[in-house]
């Protein structure tokens, strides 16, 4: 399946990018799985959990209006409170995390593959999405992405 077909299927299933992010937020709130949350205009929140309050509200019958309000004030375990519309991407991470050895063993060659919609490499996409400032930071975050 090519990139365009994958996007079409995601839109058919979730309705929009925000629809897909909303599902990710609720599932990650329910499972307490750690994740990286990247933003359009600021540095990412790394290895955070989403407050399970969102999921609890859904379980106890919160309506669409209440859910909408909660998605405007998503509480992250690092203390940040963010709106769904600020979020660029969410990367679920392994519950047990990564060891230094696991990250060191990651082959960064995959980062040079062209995977973006305009032929961007995975490295370039990670660098832009995570707002990397140094090659070292880029390598570290690329390793986390590939390992996840």
C-alpha positions, -999 to +999 in steps of 0.1 A: +000+000+000+014+034-009+014+065+012-016+081-004-037+049+000-027+047+037-038+083+043-071+077+025-078+046+047-070+066+078-094+094+069-121+069+060-117+052+094-111+082+117-126+110+097-096+133+101-062+136+116-077+150+148-101+121+149-071+097+149-053+117+176-084+117+197-086+079+195-049+077+204-054+100+234-083+080+248-066+046+243-033+058+258-052+073+288-070+040+293-038+019+291-014+042+309+011+035+282+039+060+280+043+080+248+061+109+232+038+138+223+051+163+197+037+198+191+037+222+162+051+251+181+071+237+210+095+210+221+080+175+227+068+160+259+090+128+261+080+096+279+047+109+294+014+094+302-020+108+295-042+114+326-067+086+327-095+111+337-104+113+300-111+076+298-130+076+332-153+103+319-161+083+288-168+052+309-192+071+331-211+086+301-196+119+294-212+134+263-196+148+232-195+183+247-176+172+279-152+151+258-145+181+236-137+202+267-114+175+280-096+173+247-089+210+250-072+204+283-053+171+281-032+166+312+002+149+307+022+133+335+050+160+332+025+186+344+017+201+309-019+207+299-023+208+262-051+210+236-056+182+210-051+209+183-016+217+195-005+181+191+015+171+159+021+134+166+018+108+194+043+080+195+033+051+218+064+037+236+070+003+252+056+001+288+089-011+300+109+016+282+143+012+266+176+002+280+207+021+270+219-011+253+187-014+233+190+021+220+227+018+212+219-013+191+194+005+169+206+007+133+202+043+122+203+034+085+165+033+085+166+070+092+179+077+057+150+060+040+126+083+022+093+079+039+077+114+039+049+126+016+074+148-003+103+123-002+116+134+032+139+110+051+127+095+084+156+114+100+144+147+086+108+140+097+120+131+133+142+162+134+114+185+124+087+169+144+108+168+176+123+202+169+158+189+172+186+214+177+217+191+174+227+160+155+231+142+189+195+150+199+183+139+164+202+106+167+188+099+202+152+106+192+156+087+159+168+057+179+138+059+202+114+062+172+129+032+154+131+011+186+094+018+194 
